[in-house]
């Protein structure tokens, strides 16, 4: 069994950790009254394969509407659930909205990792 996802609550801390560990930041936006958000929590984020993938490649940070509403406005999140992937400098790499089954979600995360690697390779050439 893989380790549970340990969610950060501070974007700044997540960026600092991403720089130190050479990972990306996965920002997840939820609403407690959102059925699709609850399904992401109950069906996707709890699976071993998703937890392992996130723990390997990302520093995860989670925001709930209400408590984290300023972050929703900061990142222009208008629909939930939403994920935004950032590089360690805070540049947005990837954004997706909606519920995803575990295998589909990992495919989306893989796309973000590849896109980030491609951007990094281009910036070093």
C-alpha positions as CSV (number, residue, x, y, z in Angstrom):
1,X,0.0,0.0,0.0
2,X,1.3,3.4,-0.9
3,X,1.5,6.4,1.5
4,X,-1.5,8.7,1.8
5,X,-1.2,12.0,0.1
6,X,0.0,14.7,2.5
7,X,-1.6,17.9,1.4
8,X,0.1,21.3,1.9
9,X,-2.0,24.3,2.8
10,X,0.5,27.0,1.7
11,X,1.3,27.6,-1.9
12,X,4.5,29.3,-0.9
13,X,5.6,26.2,1.2
14,X,4.7,23.9,-1.7
15,X,6.8,25.9,-4.1
16,X,9.8,25.9,-1.7
17,X,9.4,22.1,-1.3
18,X,9.1,21.7,-5.1
19,X,12.4,23.5,-5.6
20,X,14.2,21.4,-3.0
21,X,12.8,18.1,-4.4
22,X,12.7,18.9,-8.1
23,X,9.0,18.2,-8.2
24,X,5.9,20.0,-9.6
25,X,3.1,21.5,-7.5
26,X,-0.3,20.1,-7.9
27,X,-3.0,22.5,-6.6
28,X,-6.4,20.9,-6.1
29,X,-9.5,23.0,-5.7
30,X,-12.6,21.6,-4.0
31,X,-16.0,22.6,-2.7
32,X,-17.5,20.6,0.2
33,X,-20.9,20.8,-1.4
34,X,-19.7,19.6,-4.9
35,X,-20.6,16.0,-5.8
36,X,-17.8,15.7,-8.3
37,X,-15.3,17.0,-5.7
38,X,-16.5,14.4,-3.2
39,X,-16.1,11.7,-5.9
40,X,-12.5,12.8,-6.5
41,X,-11.8,12.5,-2.8
42,X,-13.6,9.2,-2.3
43,X,-12.8,7.4,-5.6
44,X,-9.6,8.9,-7.1
45,X,-7.3,10.4,-4.5
46,X,-7.6,7.3,-2.2
47,X,-6.3,4.8,-4.8
48,X,-2.8,3.5,-4.3
49,X,-1.7,4.2,-7.9
50,X,-2.9,7.9,-7.7
51,X,-1.3,8.4,-4.3
52,X,2.0,6.9,-5.5
53,X,2.1,9.0,-8.7
54,X,1.3,12.2,-6.8
55,X,3.9,11.4,-4.0
56,X,6.5,10.7,-6.7
57,X,6.1,13.7,-8.9
58,X,4.3,16.4,-7.0
59,X,4.0,18.5,-3.9
60,X,0.2,18.6,-3.5
61,X,-1.6,21.6,-2.0
62,X,-5.4,21.6,-1.5
63,X,-7.9,24.5,-1.2
64,X,-11.5,24.3,-0.2
65,X,-13.9,27.0,-1.2
66,X,-14.7,29.2,1.8
67,X,-11.4,28.7,3.7
68,X,-9.3,29.0,0.6
69,X,-11.5,31.3,-1.4
70,X,-8.7,33.9,-1.9
71,X,-6.7,31.2,-3.7
72,X,-9.7,30.4,-6.0
73,X,-9.7,34.1,-7.0
74,X,-5.9,34.3,-7.2
75,X,-5.8,31.4,-9.7
76,X,-9.1,32.3,-11.4
77,X,-10.8,29.0,-10.5
78,X,-14.5,29.3,-11.4
79,X,-15.4,25.6,-11.6
80,X,-14.7,22.7,-9.3
81,X,-13.1,20.3,-8.9
82,X,-10.1,21.8,-10.6
83,X,-6.4,20.9,-10.6
84,X,-3.6,23.2,-11.7
85,X,0.0,22.1,-12.1
86,X,2.8,24.6,-11.5
87,X,6.5,24.3,-11.9
88,X,8.7,25.2,-8.9
89,X,8.8,28.8,-10.0
90,X,5.0,29.1,-9.8
91,X,4.4,29.1,-13.6
92,X,1.2,27.4,-14.5
93,X,1.9,24.3,-16.7
94,X,-1.5,22.6,-16.9
95,X,-5.1,23.0,-15.8
96,X,-8.0,20.6,-15.8
97,X,-11.6,20.8,-14.4
98,X,-13.9,18.0,-13.4
99,X,-14.0,14.5,-12.0
100,X,-11.5,11.9,-13.4
101,X,-11.4,8.2,-12.7
102,X,-8.0,7.1,-11.3
103,X,-6.4,5.8,-14.6
104,X,-7.6,8.8,-16.5
105,X,-6.4,11.1,-13.8
106,X,-2.9,9.6,-13.9
107,X,-2.9,10.0,-17.7
108,X,-3.7,13.8,-17.2
109,X,-0.9,14.0,-14.6
110,X,1.5,12.3,-16.9
111,X,0.7,14.8,-19.6
112,X,1.5,17.6,-17.2
113,X,4.9,16.0,-16.2
114,X,5.8,15.6,-19.9
115,X,4.8,19.2,-20.7
116,X,6.9,20.5,-17.8
117,X,9.9,18.4,-18.9
118,X,9.6,19.7,-22.4
119,X,9.4,23.3,-21.2
120,X,12.4,22.8,-19.0
121,X,14.4,21.2,-21.8
122,X,13.5,24.2,-24.1
123,X,14.5,26.7,-21.5
124,X,18.0,25.1,-21.1
125,X,18.7,25.1,-24.9
